[in-house]
Amino acid sequence: MFSFANPGYLYLLLLLPVVAALHMGARMARKRSLAKFGRAQVIGDLMPEVSPYKTWIKLGLELLLLAIVVVILARPRAGASKTSTRVHGIEVMVAVDVSNSMNASSTDNATDISRLQRSKLILQKLIDRMTNDKMGLIVFAGNAYMQMPLTGDASSAKLFLNGINTNMAPTQGTAIGAAIDLATNSFSQSKKSQKAIIVITDGENFEDDAIGAASQAQKKGIQVDVMGVGSTKGAPIPMGDGNYLTDDAGEVVTTALNEKMGQDIARAGKGAYVSGNASDAVETLYDTLDKLAKSDLATISYTQHDEQFPVFAWIAVLLVIALIVLLERKNPWLERYNFFTKDKQNETVDKK
């Protein structure tokens, strides 16, 4: 069975008659220009080296080359065979803190990139590396909410990730424990697949028992890793209007990264604590997950075709070489033959 991977390119074949028409127009214009200098027969005798038929041969080769290039772009394929492959990976639920404190700077500089933005950049790079794993997304503030269930579609994961902001949580706070509990209950029921939870937060937990939740998750065989973002020295929380959040006394509120809380949660979950400000944060997170044993997550079936474009590519190369070699003047060793005109010398003898 012969087919094309990109059949839309075949519409470019409509250019062939256009190119041919343009060539015909150019030939007619050339004849009109030469007619200004005399009769065609006389002008032709003044240009004995010009071949009357090689121009058309060259045009035919050029049109054939254009057609073959179009076919190559359409990716011709022949034959089809069904193939199945198993996807080996792990299941990962990512819980992202979207409380107002995540709008604060991720460094000591109050105008630097926010903690939430840095978290999203790190996750985007992590998703690019987790090609065979399944990932889900949870956001949390005063409570936890499912943003995206487990999926192996990296494009969907990035789409949901880009939509995360601190306005999506109706209740403010930092319920890390609720996020871990929701993640624990969101995995598949498969006992073979290894599971992990990544909590991304500034560690200011005032709502529940996050350490207890991480311990319960670990008892179920789920590893809990924590990435802390923010400055331990503290940073003001921007309000979006050029001002910073203030307390009842009018003093600017500062929020600092609670690294000890993050480390305690990771320890309880038998996972790793990673600093979001570290240059190797993505590599450290990925290496931590990569140590987990991979299992069969899915079987993907697809149809494989034999690509035929190399054959057409070689034909195109030969045509290019032919066009380079082909000259529009007559070949000396063919001048003794008249393929398309009568022999004028014999015609004169006959008349005598």
C-alpha positions as CSV (number, residue, x, y, z in Angstrom):
1,M,0.0,0.0,0.0
2,F,1.4,3.3,-1.1
3,S,0.6,6.5,0.9
4,F,2.0,9.9,1.9
5,A,2.7,11.1,5.4
6,N,2.2,14.8,4.4
7,P,-0.3,14.6,1.5
8,G,-1.1,18.3,1.7
9,Y,2.2,19.1,0.0
10,L,0.9,17.3,-3.2
11,Y,-1.1,20.4,-3.9
12,L,2.2,22.0,-4.9
13,L,2.0,19.9,-8.0
14,L,-0.4,22.5,-9.3
15,L,2.7,24.7,-9.8
16,L,3.8,22.5,-12.7
17,P,1.4,23.9,-15.3
18,V,2.1,27.4,-14.0
19,V,5.9,27.0,-14.5
20,A,5.3,25.5,-17.9
21,A,3.0,28.4,-18.9
22,L,5.6,30.9,-17.7
23,H,8.3,29.2,-19.7
24,M,6.1,29.3,-22.8
25,G,5.4,33.0,-22.2
26,A,9.1,33.7,-21.9
27,R,9.8,31.8,-25.2
28,M,7.1,33.7,-27.0
29,A,8.5,37.0,-25.7
30,R,12.0,36.0,-26.9
31,K,10.7,35.2,-30.3
32,R,9.0,38.5,-30.6
33,S,12.2,40.3,-29.5
34,L,14.3,38.3,-32.1
35,A,11.7,39.1,-34.8
36,K,12.6,42.8,-34.5
37,F,16.0,42.0,-36.0
38,G,14.8,40.0,-39.0
39,R,13.1,36.8,-40.1
40,A,13.4,33.8,-37.9
41,Q,15.2,31.7,-40.6
42,V,17.8,34.4,-41.0
43,I,18.3,34.9,-37.3
44,G,18.6,31.1,-36.8
45,D,21.4,30.9,-39.4
46,L,23.3,33.5,-37.3
47,M,23.1,31.3,-34.2
48,P,24.1,27.8,-35.5
49,E,25.1,26.5,-32.1
50,V,21.7,27.0,-30.5
51,S,19.8,23.7,-30.2
52,P,16.1,23.9,-31.2
53,Y,15.1,21.1,-28.9
54,K,17.4,21.1,-25.8
55,T,15.4,24.0,-24.3
56,W,12.4,21.7,-24.2
57,I,14.3,18.8,-22.8
58,K,15.7,21.0,-20.1
59,L,12.2,22.3,-19.3
60,G,10.9,18.7,-19.0
61,L,13.8,17.8,-16.7
62,E,13.1,20.9,-14.5
63,L,9.4,20.1,-14.3
64,L,10.2,16.5,-13.4
65,L,12.6,17.7,-10.7
66,L,10.0,20.0,-9.2
67,A,7.5,17.2,-9.1
68,I,9.9,14.8,-7.4
69,V,10.8,17.5,-4.8
70,V,7.1,17.9,-4.0
71,V,6.8,14.1,-3.7
72,I,9.8,14.0,-1.3
73,L,8.1,16.7,0.9
74,A,4.9,14.6,1.0
75,R,7.0,11.7,2.4
76,P,6.0,8.7,0.3
77,R,5.6,5.5,2.2
78,A,5.0,1.9,1.1
79,G,3.8,-1.0,3.2
80,A,2.6,-1.0,6.8
81,S,3.4,-3.1,9.9
82,K,1.8,-2.9,13.3
83,T,4.3,-2.5,16.2
84,S,3.8,-2.5,19.9
85,T,6.2,-1.1,22.5
86,R,6.0,-1.0,26.3
87,V,6.5,2.3,28.1
88,H,8.6,1.9,31.3
89,G,8.5,4.7,33.9
90,I,7.1,5.8,37.2
91,E,4.1,7.8,38.5
92,V,4.7,11.3,39.8
93,M,2.3,13.7,41.4
94,V,3.6,17.3,41.7
95,A,2.0,19.5,44.3
96,V,2.6,23.3,43.7
97,D,2.1,25.9,46.4
98,V,0.0,28.8,45.1
99,S,-0.4,30.8,48.3
100,N,0.2,34.5,48.1
101,S,3.7,34.1,49.6
102,M,4.8,32.4,46.3
103,N,4.5,35.8,44.6
104,A,7.5,36.9,46.7
105,S,11.0,37.0,45.2
106,S,12.8,33.7,45.0
107,T,16.1,35.4,46.0
108,D,17.3,38.1,48.3
109,N,16.5,40.7,45.6
110,A,12.9,41.8,46.1
111,T,12.5,42.5,42.4
112,D,13.8,39.2,41.2
113,I,11.8,36.3,39.6
114,S,9.0,35.1,41.9
115,R,9.0,31.8,43.7
116,L,6.1,30.5,41.7
117,Q,7.7,31.5,38.3
118,R,10.9,29.8,39.3
119,S,9.0,26.7,40.3
120,K,7.2,26.6,36.9
121,L,10.5,27.0,35.0
122,I,12.1,24.1,36.9
123,L,9.1,21.9,36.3
124,Q,9.0,22.6,32.6
125,K,12.6,21.4,32.3
126,L,11.8,18.4,34.5
127,I,8.8,17.4,32.3
128,D,11.1,17.5,29.2
129,R,13.3,14.9,30.8
130,M,10.5,12.6,32.1
131,T,9.6,11.3,28.6
132,N,8.3,7.9,29.7
133,D,6.8,8.7,33.1
134,K,3.3,9.7,34.1
135,M,2.7,13.0,35.8
136,G,-0.2,14.6,37.6
137,L,-0.5,18.2,39.0
138,I,-2.0,19.5,42.2
139,V,-2.2,23.1,43.5
140,F,-2.7,24.0,47.1
141,A,-3.0,27.0,49.4
142,G,-5.5,26.8,52.3
143,N,-6.7,23.5,50.6
144,A,-5.6,21.2,47.9
145,Y,-7.1,21.0,44.4
146,M,-6.5,18.6,41.5
147,Q,-5.3,20.5,38.5
148,M,-4.4,17.6,36.2
149,P,-4.7,13.8,36.8
150,L,-1.9,11.4,35.9
151,T,-1.0,11.6,32.2
152,G,1.9,10.7,30.0
153,D,1.2,13.6,27.7
154,A,4.0,16.1,28.2
155,S,2.3,18.8,26.1
156,S,-0.8,18.7,28.3
157,A,1.3,18.8,31.4
158,K,3.0,22.0,30.2
159,L,-0.3,23.5,29.2
160,F,-1.8,23.0,32.7
161,L,1.5,24.1,34.3
162,N,1.5,27.5,32.4
163,G,-2.0,28.2,33.7
164,I,-1.0,28.0,37.4
165,N,-1.2,31.3,39.4
166,T,-1.9,32.4,42.9
167,N,-5.5,33.5,42.1
168,M,-6.7,29.9,41.5
169,A,-7.0,29.0,45.2
170,P,-10.2,30.5,46.9
171,T,-8.7,29.9,50.4
172,Q,-5.3,31.2,51.3
173,G,-2.9,29.3,53.6
174,T,-0.4,26.6,53.0
175,A,-2.0,23.1,53.5
176,I,1.0,20.9,52.6
177,G,-0.5,17.9,54.4
178,A,-3.8,18.2,52.4
179,A,-1.8,18.3,49.2
180,I,0.2,15.2,50.1
181,D,-3.0,13.3,51.1
182,L,-4.7,14.3,47.8
183,A,-1.6,13.2,45.8
184,T,-1.5,9.9,47.7
185,N,-5.1,9.1,46.7
186,S,-4.6,10.1,43.1
187,F,-2.2,7.4,42.0
188,S,-3.3,4.4,40.0
189,Q,-4.1,1.2,41.8
190,S,-1.2,-0.6,40.2
191,K,1.1,-2.1,42.9
192,K,3.9,-2.6,40.4
193,S,4.5,1.0,39.4
194,Q,6.8,3.1,41.6
195,K,5.2,6.3,42.9
196,A,6.6,9.7,44.1
197,I,5.3,13.0,45.2
198,I,7.1,16.3,44.6
199,V,6.1,19.2,46.9
200,I,7.1,22.6,45.7
201,T,6.7,25.2,48.4
202,D,8.3,27.9,50.5
203,G,7.6,25.8,53.6
204,E,5.4,28.1,55.5
205,N,2.9,25.5,56.7
206,F,0.3,26.6,59.2
207,E,-2.7,24.5,58.3
208,D,-2.1,20.8,59.0
209,D,0.4,17.9,59.8
210,A,2.5,17.8,56.7
211,I,5.1,15.6,58.3
212,G,2.5,13.1,59.3
213,A,1.0,13.0,55.8
214,A,4.4,12.4,54.3
215,S,5.0,9.6,56.7
216,Q,1.7,7.9,55.8
217,A,2.5,8.2,52.1
218,Q,5.9,6.6,52.7
219,K,4.2,3.7,54.4
220,K,2.2,3.1,51.2
221,G,5.5,2.9,49.3
222,I,5.3,6.5,48.0
223,Q,8.4,8.6,48.1
224,V,7.9,12.3,49.0
225,D,10.4,14.8,47.7
226,V,10.4,18.5,48.6
227,M,11.8,21.5,46.6
228,G,12.1,24.6,48.7
229,V,11.8,28.0,46.8
230,G,12.5,31.4,48.2
231,S,15.1,33.2,50.4
232,T,15.7,32.3,54.0
233,K,16.3,36.0,54.7
234,G,12.7,36.9,53.8
235,A,11.1,39.0,51.0
236,P,8.1,41.2,50.8
237,I,4.9,40.0,49.0
238,P,4.0,42.1,46.0
239,M,0.3,43.0,45.6
240,G,0.4,43.6,41.8
241,D,-0.2,47.4,42.1
242,G,3.4,48.3,42.9
243,N,2.8,48.0,46.6
244,Y,3.6,45.2,49.1
245,L,1.4,43.3,51.5
246,T,1.2,45.0,54.9
247,D,-0.2,43.9,58.3
248,D,-2.8,45.6,60.5
249,A,-0.1,48.0,61.8
250,G,0.8,49.0,58.3
251,E,4.2,47.2,58.3
252,V,5.4,45.4,55.2
253,V,4.9,41.6,55.6
254,T,8.0,39.5,54.8
255,T,7.9,35.8,54.0
256,A,11.0,33.5,54.3
257,L,11.7,30.0,53.1
258,N,11.3,27.5,55.9
259,E,14.0,25.0,54.9
260,K,13.8,23.0,58.1
261,M,10.1,22.3,57.5
262,G,10.9,21.1,53.9
263,Q,13.7,18.9,55.1
264,D,11.6,17.4,57.8
265,I,8.8,16.6,55.3
266,A,11.3,15.0,52.9
267,R,12.9,13.0,55.7
268,A,9.5,11.6,56.8
269,G,8.7,10.7,53.2
270,K,12.1,9.0,52.6
271,G,12.7,11.4,49.9
272,A,15.2,14.3,49.1
273,Y,15.1,18.0,49.8
274,V,16.2,20.2,46.9
275,S,16.9,23.9,46.9
276,G,15.0,25.6,44.1
277,N,17.7,28.3,43.9
278,A,20.4,25.7,43.2
279,S,21.8,25.6,39.6
280,D,21.4,21.8,39.5
281,A,17.9,21.7,41.0
282,V,16.4,20.0,37.9
283,E,19.2,17.4,37.7
284,T,19.0,16.6,41.4
285,L,15.2,16.1,41.2
286,Y,15.5,14.0,38.1
287,D,18.3,11.8,39.6
288,T,16.2,11.3,42.7
289,L,13.3,10.1,40.7
290,D,15.5,8.1,38.3
291,K,16.6,5.9,41.2
292,L,13.1,4.5,41.5
293,A,12.5,1.2,39.7
294,K,10.8,1.5,36.4
295,S,7.7,-0.6,35.5
296,D,5.4,-1.1,32.6
297,L,3.0,1.9,32.5
298,A,1.4,1.2,29.2
299,T,1.6,-0.5,25.8
300,I,1.6,1.7,22.8
301,S,0.6,0.2,19.4
302,Y,1.4,2.1,16.2
303,T,1.7,1.4,12.5
304,Q,5.2,1.7,11.0
305,H,5.6,2.5,7.3
306,D,8.7,2.1,5.1
307,E,9.9,5.5,4.0
308,Q,10.4,5.7,0.2
309,F,11.7,9.3,-0.1
310,P,15.4,8.2,-0.4
311,V,14.6,6.6,-3.8
312,F,13.1,9.9,-5.0
313,A,15.9,11.9,-3.5
314,W,18.5,9.9,-5.5
315,I,16.4,10.5,-8.7
316,A,16.4,14.2,-7.8
317,V,20.2,14.2,-7.5
318,L,20.6,12.6,-10.9
319,L,18.2,15.2,-12.4
320,V,20.2,18.0,-10.9
321,I,23.4,16.6,-12.4
322,A,21.7,16.2,-15.8
323,L,20.6,19.8,-15.7
324,I,24.1,21.0,-14.9
325,V,25.7,18.9,-17.7
326,L,23.0,19.7,-20.2
327,L,23.9,22.7,-22.4
328,E,21.5,24.5,-24.7
329,R,23.9,24.5,-27.6
330,K,24.3,21.7,-30.1
331,N,26.6,18.8,-29.3
332,P,29.3,18.7,-32.0
333,W,29.1,14.9,-32.4
334,L,25.4,15.2,-33.2
335,E,25.6,17.9,-35.7
336,R,25.9,15.4,-38.6
337,Y,22.4,14.1,-37.8
338,N,19.1,15.9,-38.5
339,F,16.5,14.5,-36.1
340,F,13.9,17.1,-36.4
341,T,14.5,18.9,-39.8
342,K,14.9,17.8,-43.4
343,D,18.3,17.5,-44.9
344,K,18.6,20.8,-46.8
345,Q,21.5,19.5,-49.0
346,N,19.6,16.4,-50.2
347,E,16.5,18.6,-50.7
348,T,18.6,20.8,-53.1
349,V,19.9,17.8,-55.0
350,D,16.4,16.5,-55.4
351,K,15.2,19.8,-56.9
352,K,18.0,19.7,-59.5
